[in-house]
């Protein structure tokens, strides 16, 4: 409805909400991503690079918000497009007499975008192992009539493993 009215901001917001939907049996996420990609392509075709850039930022944000383990190919594609469009916008500004930015190359923009990744599955596994170790040690300490070094070491080991995992975040 928002797209039909020409309200691209509202259409992008609705598409992001759909893209971030957590419904395994519905097609709302795919339709949301498809609408955002269409808005981006149409905007670029009309010379509205800023709108296209905003749509790809929205795709990337939705992919980051919904990906827990591994890489989402939509995020990777959005980052590639953001680097390309960012370079294009910067080059256009330089041609119009503005100074190019220090981050104007596509390669540098791609490296910058890629550094904000989702933690790996191994990091989440380490946090879980640490939490389980801590819980087992804490339960052992709580149930024992006297302090047992084994339970204390398990609990402290769990804290250490979880702290290591959090440092990897």
N, C-alpha and C positions, 0 to 999 in steps of 0.2 A: 504494500500500500504506500509506504513512504517513497519507494523508488518510483512508483507511478506518479506521485505528486511532485517528483523532482527533488525531494528532500534527501540528498545523498548522505548527510550526517546521520539522520535518523535511520536510514537504510543500512548504513555501516554498523551502527550500534545494534540494530536488530539482528544483522547477519553475524556479528560477533557473539551475541547471546546464543544464537542457534549453533554456531560453531563450537561453543564451549559446553553445549548441552551434554549431559551424561545419560544418554538413553540408548542402550545397546541395540534395541530393536527398531529404532526409528532412523529416518534419514535426515533429520534436522541438522546434525553437524556437517554432513557432506553438502547439503544445500546451502548452509551458511558460508562455508569455505568457497563454494562455487560462486555465490553472489559477490563475495568480497573480491575474488579474482576477476569477475566480470566488471565490477566497478573500476578496479585498477586498470584493466586493459582498455575499457572504454574511455576512461579519463586520460590515459596516455595518448590514445588515438586522437583525442580532441585537443591535445597540447596542454592538458592540465596535469603537469608532472607532480605538483604538490599534492593533488587529490590522489593520484596513483600511488605516490609515496605513502600517504596516510593509510590507504587501503592495504598496502603490503605490510606496514607497521601493525595494523590490526590483525592481519593473518598471522604474523609472527607472534604477537601477544597471545592470541587464542591458542596457537600451537604450544607455546611455553606454558600456558595455564592448564593445559589438559594432558601434557606428556609427563609421565612419571619416570619411566625407564626407557633408555634408548633415544634415538633421534627420530624426529617426525620429518618425513620428506617435505611436507608443506612448509615447515619452518626453514629447512635448507633452501628451498626454492624462493621463499620470501626474502631470505637474507641475500641471496644472489641478486634478486631484483632490487632490493634496497641499495645494494652496493652500486648496481648499474645506474639506477635512477639518481642516487645521491651524487654520483660522478657527473651525470648528465646535467643535473641542476646546477652543480658547482661550475661546470664548464660553460654553461649558458650564461651564468652570472659573470664569469671572467670575460667572456666575449662582449658582454654589455658594458665592460669597463670596470667591473668589480675585481677585487683581488681574489685569486683562488685560495681556498683554505688549505691548511697543512695536511688535512686528511682527504684530499681530493681524489686520490687514486682508488680505483675499484678494489684492488688487492688490499689496500690498507683498510677500507671500509669493511670488506669481508672478514678480515682478521679481527677487527674490533667487534663486529657483531657475533662472531663465533666464540668469543671469550665468555659470553654469558650463558653458558650451557646448564642443562639440568644435571644434577649429580648422577653419577653412574649407579648401576644396580649394585656394584660391589660396595659403594659407600652406604647405601641403604641396608645392605646385608650386614656390614660392620656395626651399624647403629643397632640393628636388631639383635645381633649376637651379644653386644655389650649390654643391652637392656635385659636380655634373658639371663646372662651371667650375674648381673647386679641383682635381679629379682631372686634368683636361686640362692645367692649368698645372703641376701637380706632375710629371706624366709628361714634359711638355716640358722642365722643368728637370732632371729626372733623366737624360734622354737627351742633352741638349745638352753638347757638350764645354766650352762656356763659358757663363757666366750670360747669359741673354737677357732683356732687360727685358720683352718681350711676354709670355713665359711667366710671369714673376714677377707682372706686372699681372693676368693672367688668374687666377692662383692667389689673389692678394689680393682681386680682385673677387669670386671665388667665396666666399671667407671672409666678405666684407662682405655679400653677398646672403644667405648662410645665417644670418649673425648677425641681419640684419634680420628674416628669417622667424622665427627663434627668439624675437626680441623680441615678435613678434606673438602668439606662443603665449600 
